[in-house]
Amino acid sequence: MQLTMNGQPYATIGSSFTTGTAQTITLCVPDGASYALNYINGGSWPSEVGISISLNGATVYSLGAGAGVVGTTLTTGTTCIN
């Protein structure tokens, strides 16, 4: 998955995840930035790919395993860090 900020690539998520059941990644995102989460590659087992995004301990986006479609934008928005 690729996270873009203000239309520019910001982070690739999941490319280093090869074993286990979950990976935690911490990112610092700029306040007021527009963002998009793009599903760019499902790997060898796309039926096992899911994502949950939390901000300050609260889940702000969740997609169950196998529910995403490669090549689509999963969510968009504007950051607001208070």
Buried (B, 14 or more C-beta within 10 A) or exposed (E): BBBBBEEEEBBEBBEEEEEEEEEEEEEEBEEEBEBBBBBBBBEEEBEEBEBEBEEEEEEEEEBEEEEBEEEEEBBEEEEEEE
